[in-house]
Amino acid sequence: GDIYRSVSSFTSVEDEINVIPSIMFLSQNYPNPFNPTTRINYMVNSSENITIKIYNILGKEIKTLLSEYKQPGTYFIDFDASYLPSGVYFYRIISGNYSETKKMMLLR
């Protein structure tokens, strides 16, 4: 009886862990530093309109890289910065009330 009881309580803990929270994930771009293209991976856990924007070091918006409705899943998008000068840039993902910003470096 004792063994069965410990197994079933472990199973219920396991079930709670496997509930997927409706959060996003934005990974660091690769390669970084980059020249002239880099890849940004992101994960969507609920169907949402996703926006990814690129900003310069002063916070000025350079480009909207992505603005579309996505189903849950893992995605990537490539950013071509061949028209931009070397320097530090930021990329930001926005979805509903969630946003996350990361830094990247363009080296010529």
SULVEN-V289413 format. One line per field, one symbol per residue. ss: DSSP state (H for helix, E for strand, - for the rest). phi: phi as a letter, one per 20 degrees, with the letter a starting at -180 (. if undefined). A space follows every 50 residues. Layout:
ss = ???
phi = ???
//
This chain:
ss = -HHHHHHHHHHHHHHHH-------EE---E---E--EEEEEEEE---EEE EEEEEE----EEEEEEEEEE--EEEEEEEE------EEEEEEEEE--EEE EEEEEE--
phi = .ffffffffffffgfffefefeddbdeffbfbfcaddbddebcddbfbfd cccdcefenffeaefbbbecegrdcbbedddfedfgqeccccdcbledbb ccdbcede
//
